[in-house]
Amino acid sequence: MTKRANFLFIEKNDDVYTISMTPELQDDIGTIGFVEYTNGDTLNVDDAILNLEASKTVFEMASPLAGKVVERNEAAISEPTLLNSAKTEENWVVKLKEVDEEAFNQLEEA
């Protein structure tokens, strides 16, 4: 099941919630040239997930959900353009667990 919020897709598979950028956001910010993840293993709603620099903007990505960070797309640090990819296996940003199911269900359908 996929939802959307803050121009991000949130895809739920079992108890893992994968956050990635929507094509609209990818287009709006342009080609990504730098990615820096924030520290910490937990995120609250609106906490910064990462900071990025792209051809059209500098952007702080805010989390639409609270949860425990279980994985970051570390490959995007050395190859930031992966986040511009149309392939979901390349363009994901972060994976969360321990997310409030009700908060997820209240997000907009993708």
Secondary structure, 3 states (H helix, E strand, C coil): CEEEECCEEEEEECCEEEEEECHHHHHHHCCEEEEEECCCCEECCCCEEEEEEECCCEEEEECCCCEEEEEECCHHHHCHHHHHCCCHHHHEEEEEECCCHHHHHCCEEC
